[in-house]
Amino acid sequence: MTSLRHALLVLCSFAIGCAPTAAPVKPQAEKTAKVPSIWMPDASLTNQLTNVSTVGNYQISLPSDFVQQPSGLILGSVQTSTWKGPAGAETPSLVLRITIQADDRGIDVARKDMRRFLEVFTASVADGSNIKIVRREKTETGTLDGLQFTRFRWAGSAEKDVPVSGFAYGAIDGTSSIIITALNFGSDTDRANKLTESVIATFKKK
């Protein structure tokens, strides 16, 4: 929770023009796809996504062994919900988090440069969790339930050099920005990443 609070405070500072102090991010000039893809859950995994949870005006379908954490942090106009999946024998639980921010300044920053908005958020979460991000992949665009999202994948390492991979998705819906992040730990995260992407692909309005 400390890392999330730190990230939200950094976002608030970033929105009013203050430079973030955590985990500096190098600007990246990248081209994004002109025609967004429609992101859908993997058909082989949909039968596992039986637990429907709500976040404000939205909902998402998760596996039954994903456990929602105690009441999400609310900081001003920001609401969060967090779930943890099963932990590995020697690795932490995967973490999925949805953050809804209804703030005019945040919206303006996200509209101007969603990639940068997501980089600042993920860098702050990583810094607060003692995670070092070593690689960020290309920007992709796609839609979830008609909402256009920007996303990128990243990789790094946690304490004791445990490998970690993550996703960051961002969108604007009216007067709210939506940030969806995921963390998967361990050297073999292909299956976990595939499942997490399928979970995120169920995101929609209620």
Rosetta blueprint (number, residue, H / E / L):
1 M L
2 T H
3 S H
4 L H
5 R H
6 H H
7 A H
8 L H
9 L H
10 V H
11 L H
12 C H
13 S H
14 F H
15 A H
16 I L
17 G L
18 C L
19 A L
20 P L
21 T L
22 A L
23 A L
24 P L
25 V L
26 K L
27 P L
28 Q L
29 A L
30 E L
31 K L
32 T L
33 A L
34 K L
35 V L
36 P L
37 S E
38 I E
39 W L
40 M L
41 P L
42 D L
43 A L
44 S L
45 L L
46 T H
47 N H
48 Q H
49 L L
50 T L
51 N E
52 V E
53 S E
54 T E
55 V E
56 G L
57 N L
58 Y E
59 Q E
60 I E
61 S E
62 L E
63 P L
64 S L
65 D L
66 F L
67 V E
68 Q E
69 Q L
70 P L
71 S L
72 G L
73 L L
74 I E
75 L E
76 G L
77 S L
78 V E
79 Q E
80 T E
81 S E
82 T E
83 W E
84 K E
85 G L
86 P L
87 A L
88 G L
89 A L
90 E L
91 T L
92 P L
93 S L
94 L L
95 V E
96 L E
97 R E
98 I E
99 T E
100 I E
101 Q E
102 A L
103 D L
104 D H
105 R H
106 G H
107 I H
108 D H
109 V H
110 A H
111 R H
112 K H
113 D L
114 M H
115 R H
116 R H
117 F H
118 L H
119 E H
120 V H
121 F H
122 T H
123 A H
124 S H
125 V H
126 A H
127 D H
128 G H
129 S L
130 N L
131 I L
132 K E
133 I E
134 V E
135 R E
136 R E
137 E L
138 K L
139 T L
140 E E
141 T E
142 G E
143 T E
144 L E
145 D L
146 G L
147 L E
148 Q E
149 F E
150 T E
151 R E
152 F E
153 R E
154 W E
155 A E
156 G E
157 S E
158 A L
159 E H
160 K H
161 D H
162 V L
163 P E
164 V E
165 S E
166 G E
167 F E
168 A E
169 Y E
170 G E
171 A E
172 I E
173 D E
174 G L
175 T L
176 S E
177 S E
178 I E
179 I E
180 I E
181 T E
182 A E
183 L E
184 N E
185 F E
186 G L
187 S L
188 D L
189 T L
190 D H
191 R H
192 A H
193 N H
194 K H
195 L H
196 T H
197 E H
198 S H
199 V H
200 I H
201 A L
202 T L
203 F L
204 K E
205 K E
206 K L
